[in-house]
Amino acid sequence: MTAQYACDVSDLGPEEVKAIDLTAADGSVVEVAVVRDSEGGWHAINDVCTHGAVNLSDGEVEGCLIECWLHGSTFDLNSGEPTTPPASSPVDVYPVTISGEQVLVDVDGN
């Protein structure tokens, strides 16, 4: 599957996040958090915390990190790796493409 429309560039300011559902090539629904970091970079990660199984999009973004609101784990938006406990497993990271004013995410390209 190719990249899918996630949102418009104007939908998110720095350190903002939007939760969306996209469809993988196998037909499964993937919960995605689309994030604009503090420097204006775009990221897409799996929206489910690997520790608490809650939506990361409900947490805070600071720089290139997103914090899980439930237990305080933070995840690197570039790698998906947890940077603070209690999470110990990474979240999936998906490629993001900006096409004009559209933010596109490829959930099959990780």
Number of C-alpha atoms within 10 A of each C-alpha: 11 12 18 17 16 21 17 14 16 9 13 17 14 16 20 20 25 18 20 16 14 19 15 17 12 8 8 10 13 17 18 27 26 27 26 24 22 16 11 14 15 24 23 27 31 24 25 19 24 21 18 16 11 16 19 29 26 17 18 17 23 14 16 20 22 29 22 26 17 15 14 16 23 26 28 19 26 17 15 20 18 23 16 13 13 14 20 14 14 18 22 19 23 24 17 22 16 13 11 8 11 16 22 22 24 22 26 15 13 9
